[in-house]
Each structure stands twice: as structure tokens, then as C-alpha cells.
Amino acid sequence: MNRAEKQTFVDEFREKVRTAPVLYLTDFSGLDVKSMTLLRQRLKDSGAEYLVVKNRLVKLAVADLDLPDISEALLGPTGVVLGYEGVVEPAKAVSDFAKEHDDKPVFKLGIIDNQLVSAAEIQRLAKLPPREQLLAELAGALEAPMAALVSALEGKVQEMAGLLEALRDQKEGEGAESPNVRAEAPGAEVETAEPEAEAAEAEADPAEPEAETPEPEAEAAETEADTAGPEAEAAEPETEAAETETDTDEPEAGTAEPEAETPDPEKEN
């Protein structure tokens, strides 16, 4: 590799480190070319890339980057894993591959989001479920609370809709009643006038008893007339008594007639 090629590698590697959120340094000692090809393929399937690098060129590439110091890990054969799609998948791919190939390669250290992580921490990450499985488990854990939340929100929305419907009906009812109230208002005025008319009639009624007061006077006159009636009746017996006396006088006159007839026998003698 000439000077120009080395500079090209440094520039390209620097750009890849800037793009990749995950960087793992490994020791690939003991792996042959076939095994290295298989490792690259598995890492590519997990969204990562495996590069065999020279330690000196790596130091030049990361010298201008804001990264933790990794110079102590840049010793011996070094293979760099650059992860672009996740943290767990590249670590798991290397760990599974190492189990099949006599624990090779071996993690040295790593950088995740500009934070330095040890080889033991990378192994623990490799034991985690894949990203898709974690997301599925997370979705399952959130599904029940979210379903309950959605149900509660739907209930509140329906309750609010019911309240709004009732309020609208109430407003419509009040709007329909207001013309009736206005139409009934003249009737109320008429009803109010009727008591006033009745009050005026009540005031006029006392005058009628005053007009009726002469009736007792007429009744008193009738009573006097009735009183005079018995007096007239009392006079009638007196008249009848006088007539009786007159009748008694008539028999005396009749009795006188026999006295006048008594001289006739003398005349006959």
C-alpha cells in the first residue's frame, strides 16, 4: 500500500467511523480467509461491516475525531466492526460466530455513541434478544396499557359527545319555548286586566246595596198597610154589629103591626 492508498484509507475510514454509531475492535488471530469471509457475510446481514486494518492507520484516522482513547486496544491483529443499524446485532453476530470457531475472534473494546465499553459489556450486549424481538416484546408489554388507555379515551369521548348532544337539545328546547312565552305574554296581560275589571265591578257592587236600601222602607210601608188591614177588619165587625142592631129594629116594627090590627075586633062588634 503506497502513500496515496494509505491516505485514501485513512480518509475513508474516518468517514465511516463518523457515520457508524457502533465500533467494536476484535482480535481475529487464528482465523483463515474462508472463516473471515463467512464472518464478513454474517456481519453484513446484521447491518454491519468488518474491516481488517493497520493499527497505525486507525490511530491517524481517529486522531481528529472526538472519540475516547482506544490506543491501548490497537495492538496485534485488529479487525474493526462498524455497525450502522443497531448495537446488539453486530455483537451477537460476532459472538455466535466465535462459538462456532473456537471463540474467535475476541472482543477488545468498543465505542457506542462516543462512549467506551469493555469486552465484557459487549458480551452482555450479545446475549440480549435481537432488535426486532425487543421491539415486539416492548410492543406486547405496552399493548395492554395502551388498549386500556384507548378504551378509557373512547369512553370519555362518548361521554363528551353525549353531554354535547344533551346541551344542544336543551338549547333547542329553550329556543322553541321562547316564542311560546312571548305569545303567552299578551294573554297574561289580559288575565291581569280581568282582575282589574273584577275589582272595578267589586267597587260598583257596593252601590247596588245603596240602591236596594229603599226596599226595607217599602217593606215598612207594606207592614203599615198590613197593620191597617186588621184595623179595617176590626171596623168591619162594628159595621156588621150595626147592621145587626138595624135588623133587630125591624122586628120591633113588625111587632107593631099586630098591635095595629087589635082594634079590628071592636070595629066588628
C-alpha positions in Angstrom: 0.0 0.0 0.0 1.6 3.2 -1.2 1.3 6.6 0.4 -1.7 7.7 -1.6 -3.5 4.5 -0.9 -2.8 4.9 2.8 -4.2 8.4 2.8 -7.3 7.2 0.9 -7.8 4.5 3.5 -7.4 7.0 6.4 -10.0 9.4 4.9 -12.5 6.7 4.1 -12.1 5.0 7.5 -12.6 8.3 9.3 -15.8 9.0 7.4 -17.1 5.5 8.2 -16.4 6.0 11.9 -18.3 9.3 11.8 -21.3 7.6 10.2 -21.4 4.4 12.3 -22.8 4.7 15.8 -21.1 1.4 16.9 -17.5 0.4 16.7 -16.1 -2.9 18.0 -12.4 -3.8 18.0 -11.6 -7.5 17.7 -8.6 -9.8 17.6 -9.1 -12.2 14.6 -6.0 -14.3 15.3 -6.3 -17.9 14.2 -9.0 -17.3 11.5 -8.3 -18.3 7.9 -9.5 -16.5 4.8 -12.6 -18.7 4.5 -13.6 -18.0 8.0 -13.0 -14.3 7.6 -15.2 -14.3 4.5 -18.0 -16.0 6.4 -17.7 -13.6 9.3 -18.0 -10.6 6.9 -21.1 -12.1 5.4 -22.8 -12.5 8.8 -21.9 -9.0 9.8 -23.3 -7.7 6.6 -26.5 -9.5 7.2 -26.8 -7.8 10.6 -26.3 -4.3 9.2 -22.5 -4.1 9.9 -19.2 -4.2 8.2 -15.9 -5.9 9.1 -12.6 -4.4 8.2 -9.1 -5.7 8.8 -7.0 -2.6 9.5 -3.5 -1.5 10.4 -3.3 0.0 13.9 -1.2 2.9 12.9 -3.6 4.0 10.2 -6.6 3.7 12.6 -4.8 6.0 15.0 -4.3 8.5 12.2 -7.9 8.3 11.2 -9.4 8.8 14.7 -6.8 11.3 15.8 -9.0 14.2 14.7 -12.3 12.7 15.9 -14.0 13.4 19.2 -13.7 9.8 20.4 -12.4 8.1 23.6 -8.8 7.0 23.5 -8.6 3.5 22.0 -4.8 3.3 21.5 -4.3 0.6 24.2 -6.5 -1.7 22.1 -4.7 -1.1 18.9 -2.2 -3.9 19.4 -1.8 -7.1 17.4 -4.1 -8.2 14.7 -7.2 -5.9 14.7 -10.5 -6.3 13.0 -13.0 -3.4 13.2 -16.7 -4.0 13.3 -18.7 -0.9 12.2 -22.4 -1.2 13.0 -24.9 1.0 11.1 -28.3 -0.4 12.1 -28.0 -1.5 15.7 -25.9 -2.2 18.8 -26.9 -5.7 19.6 -27.0 -7.3 16.2 -23.2 -6.9 15.3 -22.2 -8.0 18.8 -24.5 -11.0 18.6 -23.2 -12.0 15.1 -19.6 -11.9 16.2 -20.4 -13.8 19.5 -22.3 -16.5 17.7 -19.6 -16.9 15.1 -16.9 -17.2 17.8 -18.9 -20.0 19.4 -18.6 -21.9 16.2 -14.9 -21.1 15.6 -13.1 -21.8 18.9 -14.0 -18.4 20.5 -12.5 -16.5 17.6 -12.5 -13.6 17.1 -12.2 -12.0 20.5 -13.6 -8.6 21.5 -11.0 -6.0 22.7 -13.3 -3.0 23.4 -15.9 -0.9 21.7 -17.4 2.6 21.3 -21.1 3.1 21.4 -22.4 6.7 20.9 -18.9 8.1 21.7 -18.9 6.0 25.0 -16.2 3.5 25.7 -17.4 -0.1 26.5 -15.4 -3.1 27.6 -15.2 -6.5 26.1 -17.3 -8.0 28.9 -20.0 -5.4 28.3 -20.0 -6.2 24.6 -20.6 -9.9 25.5 -23.5 -9.0 27.7 -25.0 -7.0 24.8 -24.6 -10.0 22.6 -26.8 -12.0 24.9 -29.7 -9.7 24.5 -32.5 -10.6 22.1 -32.3 -9.1 18.6 -33.7 -5.6 18.0 -36.8 -6.9 16.2 -37.6 -9.2 19.1 -37.0 -6.5 21.7 -39.4 -4.2 19.8 -42.0 -7.0 19.6 -41.7 -7.6 23.4 -41.9 -3.9 24.1 -45.0 -3.6 21.9 -46.6 -6.5 23.7 -45.8 -5.0 27.1 -47.3 -1.7 26.0 -50.3 -3.2 24.2 -52.4 -3.9 27.3 -51.9 -0.5 28.9 -52.4 1.2 25.6 -55.6 -0.7 24.9 -56.9 0.3 28.4 -55.9 3.9 27.7 -57.6 3.8 24.3 -60.7 2.3 25.8 -60.8 5.0 28.6 -60.3 7.7 26.0 -63.1 6.3 23.8 -65.4 6.3 26.9 -64.5 9.9 27.7 -65.1 10.9 24.0 -68.5 9.2 24.0 -69.4 10.8 27.3 -68.4 14.2 26.0 -70.4 13.6 22.8 -73.4 12.7 25.0 -73.0 15.8 27.1 -72.8 18.0 23.9 -75.9 16.3 22.5 -77.8 16.9 25.7 -76.7 20.6 25.7 -77.7 21.0 22.1 -81.1 19.5 22.8 -81.5 21.8 25.8 -80.6 24.9 23.8 -83.0 23.8 21.0 -85.8 23.3 23.6 -85.2 26.8 25.1 -85.3 28.3 21.7 -88.6 26.6 20.9 -90.1 27.7 24.3 -89.2 31.4 24.0 -91.7 32.2 21.2 -94.4 30.5 23.2 -93.5 32.6 26.2 -93.7 35.7 24.0 -97.1 34.6 22.6 -98.4 33.9 26.1 -97.4 37.3 27.4 -100.4 39.2 25.9 -102.7 36.6 27.4 -101.1 37.3 30.8 -101.8 41.0 30.3 -105.4 40.1 29.5 -105.6 38.0 32.6 -104.0 40.8 34.6 -106.7 43.2 33.2 -109.5 40.8 34.2 -108.7 41.1 37.9 -108.7 44.8 37.4 -112.1 44.7 35.8 -113.4 42.4 38.6 -112.0 44.9 41.1 -113.9 47.7 39.3 -117.1 45.6 39.4 -116.5 44.9 43.1 -116.3 48.7 43.6 -119.6 49.1 41.6 -121.3 46.4 43.6 -121.5 48.4 46.9 -123.6 51.0 45.1 -126.3 48.3 44.4 -127.0 47.7 48.2 -127.4 51.5 48.5 -130.0 51.3 45.7 -131.5 48.3 47.3 -131.8 50.1 50.8 -135.2 51.7 49.9 -136.7 48.2 49.8 -136.8 47.9 53.6 -138.7 51.3 53.5 -141.2 49.8 51.1 -141.5 46.7 53.2 -142.2 49.0 56.2 -144.9 50.7 54.2 -146.3 47.3 53.4 -146.1 46.4 57.1 -148.1 49.5 57.9 -150.6 48.6 55.3 -150.9 45.2 56.8 -151.4 46.8 60.2 -154.1 49.0 58.7 -155.7 45.9 57.3 -156.6 44.4 60.7 -157.9 47.8 61.7 -160.2 47.7 58.7 -161.2 44.2 59.5 -161.9 45.3 63.1 -164.1 48.1 61.7 -166.0 45.5 59.6 -167.3 43.7 62.7 -168.5 47.0 64.1 -170.4 47.6 60.8 -171.8 44.1 61.0 -172.9 44.8 64.6 -174.7 48.0 63.5 -176.4 46.1 60.7 -177.4 43.5 63.3 -178.9 46.3 65.5 -180.7 47.6 62.5 -182.1 44.1 61.9 -183.3 43.9 65.5 -185.1 47.2 64.9 -187.0 45.7 62.0 -188.7 43.0 64.2 -189.9 45.7 66.5 -191.6 47.4 63.7 -193.1 44.0 62.7 -194.3 43.6 66.2 -196.1 46.9 66.0 -198.2 45.6 63.2 -200.1 43.2 65.4 -200.9 46.0 67.8 -202.4 48.0 65.0 -204.6 45.1 64.0 -206.0 44.6 67.5 -208.8 47.3 67.1 -210.4 45.4 64.3 -212.5 43.2 66.5 -214.0 46.2 68.1 -214.9 47.5 64.8 -216.5 44.3 64.1 -218.6 44.5 67.3 
